[in-house]
Amino acid sequence: MSENQGTAPVLTADDVVVEYRGRPPVRAVDGVSFSIAPGEVVALVGESGCGKSSLARAVVGIEKLAGGAIRLAGDAVPVLGLRRRSPAMTGMQMVFQDPNSSLNPRRRIGDQIGDGVRAAVARGDDPSHPSDWLTRVGLDPRAVSNYPHEFSGGQKQRIAIARALAARPRMLVADEPISALDASTQVSVAALMRSLCVEAGAAMLFISHDLSVVRRIADRTLVMYRGRIVESGDTETIWQDPVHPYTRALLAAIPVPDGSGRVPAAPLEADRVSWTESLPDALERMPG
């Protein structure tokens, strides 16, 4: 567990609702509440379409809230618009899933990391150099003059991480930051993000469908199903003793090597029905 738990949270989400237009409207996030302490790594897990990315985008102000509130160090997070964000709000940074879409192909990476440096300086932090951040994420500092297309996928994601951390954020939101990477790179990049955040005292919301990686890096885990948080708690406790049937189903789906050389079979239909049918009852029993 994080040593910073018990201190004032850096991020607070209170009964957050996100909806998309439709007839009727689609409720992607349905009354979610949580908080994250400085230096704490909290994972958000769940199947595709459960609302994880919608919640992440709402946290940083990309998605407009249909209800509830999100606060960074006590200040309401505004919806992103055409105007530049206030210096205080640059304390919230995001690492997206695909660095090919988040990095500008026409700008040198040193200039892009420099955007983060300037945001930090505007908030009163000490200046740093983009090459220093490249070194910290394991890349050649002389590459500051290169363009994104000159790097591999894993290297580009490290650059995106360097840009975000160069702003010296109080809160880092990472939306599936390792899903596009090969298996050998995923764990090292996730561990790098955790170590840099803990070193800087920054909190991180780490969104992933890779539960084995989550277990390695997260202090706490939030389990999301159909727009709701159905279970939350210390990561190791959830792994050892999951309470909610959906959490148990997620953990049961993790492949376990048995030496047979065969892909594990799908869960038995009887098992699938048992936890699915018990889910509404479990949700009704949850407080709130």
N, C-alpha and C positions, 0 to 999 in steps of 0.2 A: 504493500500500500504506500501511497505517497506520504511523505513526511509533512506536507503542507496541508493535509486535510485538517479541518477545524479552523483554518483561517478564513478571512472573507473571500468569497468566490470571485474569480475574475470574470466568469460568464454565468449568467442566470437566464434560464428559459422558463417562463411561467405560463402554463396552459396554452401552448402555441398551437395555432390552427393554420394550415395552408390549404387553400382550395384552388382548383382550376376551373375555368369556364366550361359549362356543359349543361345539359338538361336531363337530370339535375346536375348541379356542380359536383365535381369530383373532389372529395376530401382526401388529400394525400397525407396530411399530418393532422391527427385528431386529438388535441388536448395534451400535448407532451410537455412535461416539466422535468427539469434537471438542473444541476449546477456543477461547475468545474472549478477546483481550487488551483492557485498558482503552482506550477510545477507538476501538475497531475496529468496523466495520460488516460483519457476515457475513450473506450472503443464503442462504436455503434454498429451492431451487426443485425443481419436479417436477410431474407431472400430478396431477389430482384423485384422491384415494384412495391416494396413495403413502405417506402417513404423516406429512406435514409438520405438520398441526395436532395430531396425537396427540403428536408429539415436543415441540411448543411447550407443550402443556398439561402434559406431564411435566416439562419444564424448570422451570416455575413452581410445580409441586406440585399441580396440579389432578388429574392422572392418577397413579395408583399404579404404581410400577415393578414389573415382573415379574422384572427382573434388572438388574444394573449399578448405577451410582451417578451422581448429579448433585451438584455442589458449587458453591457461591457463595463465592468468596474462601476456599476451603478448607473451608467448613462444609457438611455435607450438607443438601440442600434437603428439608425434611419435607413430607409430604402435607398439603394443606390440610384442616383440620377445623373444628369449632365454635369452638375457642379462637382468640383473636386471635394473629396471627403475632408473633414476637419482633421487636424493633426491627431487628436485623441482617437479617432476611429481608425487611423492607420495602424493602431495597436492590434487590430484584427487583420490577419492575413490568411489566404487560402492557397492550398496546393491542389490543383485539379487533377483529374484522372489522366488526361492526355496532354503531355507537354507540347505536342505538335500544334495544338490549338491554343495553348496558353502562352507560348513564347512567340514573339513577333519575328517572323523569318527575315525581315528587312533590317533588323537592328542587331548590332554586335552584342554578344552576351554580357560583356562588361558594362555596356550602357544600360542593359535591362536590370542587371543586379544593382547598378548605380541608382535606379529608381527607388529601390528599397533603402539604400544607404541615405538618400536625401530625405525620405520619410522619417527615418530615425533621427536624423539631425534636426529636422523641423520640430520634433517633440523634445529636443534638448539632449539627445544621446550623443555620445562621442562619435566623431566620424570614423569610418573604416574604409578599406579599399576593396573593390570587387575581387581582386586577385586573392585577397585573404580568405574570402568566402569560398572561392573555388578550392583553395587548399583544404578548408575545413570539411568540404564534402568529397574530398578525395580526387580532385581533378587538378590538372596542370595549371598553375596560376598564370602561365604565359598565354593561355587560351582566351584571355579577355577580349582579344581583338577578333576572335572567330565568330562565325554565324551559326545559328542552331542546326542547320542542315549538315554541318561538319561533325556532328556527334551522334552516337548511338542513342537508342531509346532510353536506356538506363542512365546514360550520361546527361541527356536532356532533362530527365526527371530530377537528377541531382542539381542541375542548374536552376530548375524551378524552385527547388527547396532552398537553395542558396539565396535566390532573389527574395523569397518570402522571409527568411530568417535575417537577411540583411536589414530589414525594417525593424529588427529587434521587437517583434510583436509580444504582446502580453498573452495573446490567444492565437493559436494556429489551428485552422480547420483543414483537414486532409481528407478529400473525398476520393476514395478508392485510388490512392496514389501509387499503389504497386500492382494493380490488376493487369496493366499492360506490359509488365516486365516479365522476363523469364524467371523460372523458379529459383535459379541459383542467385539471382539478383534481389528478389523480393525481400528476403529476410534481412540482408545487409542494408538495404535502403530503409526499411522500417526501423531497424535498430539504430541507424544513423539519425533518423528523425527524432527518435526518443532521446538519444544521448544529447543531441544539440538543444532540444527543448528543455530537458532537465538541467543542463548546464546553464542555460540562460534564465531559468526560472519561469519559463513560459508554459502555459497550459496547452494541451492539444486534444482536439476531438478527432479521433482516428476512425474513419469509416471504411469498413472492409468486409468482404465475404469470406476471406481466408481466416478461418477460426484458429488455425495452428499458429499463424503469425500474431494474431490478437492475443493469444495466451502468453506469448513471449514478451510483449511490450506494454500491455495495458494494465494500469492499476485497478480500474473498474471497467465493467462492461454493461452496456445497455442493450437489451434485446428488443428489437422492433418487429411488430407484426401488424399489418393492415393499418399503418399510421399511428399505432399506439406503442408505448413502452410497456411490454408485458412482464419483464423481469429486469432487475438491476441489482448490482452488488459487486463485491470484491471478485475480481476475475477468477482467481483460483477457486474460490468458494462456489461460484457458478459452475465451473468445470467439474468439480468434485461432487457437488450436490445440487443439481439444477432442480428448481421447484416447478416451473411452468411446463406443461406438456410440449409447447412449441420449442422451448429451449432444449428439452430432451431430444426432440426430433432433429434439431439442427446438429447437436453434438453426435447423435447416432449416425448422421450422414457423413461424418468425417471418415475418409478411407483409412483403414488400419492395415499395414502390410502384414501378410501372413505367410509369405514365402510360396504361395501357390502359383503365382504368376498370372492369376486371373483377376479381372475386374470384379469388385464385389457386386453381388446382386442387389436390385432395388429392394427397399423395405417390403416386407410381406404386406399384402393388401389389408389383411386383418389388423396389423399394427398401424397402418396408415389411417384406417377408419377410426381406430380406437382413440388416437390422440386428436384427430381432427374433430370428431364428434364431441369430445370433452372440452374443446377450446372455448366455445361460447359460455359454458358453465364456469370455466376458470376465469374468463374475463369478467363475468358478472360478480364473481366473488372478490375481485380486486378492489381495494379501497379507492374511493373517488370515482 
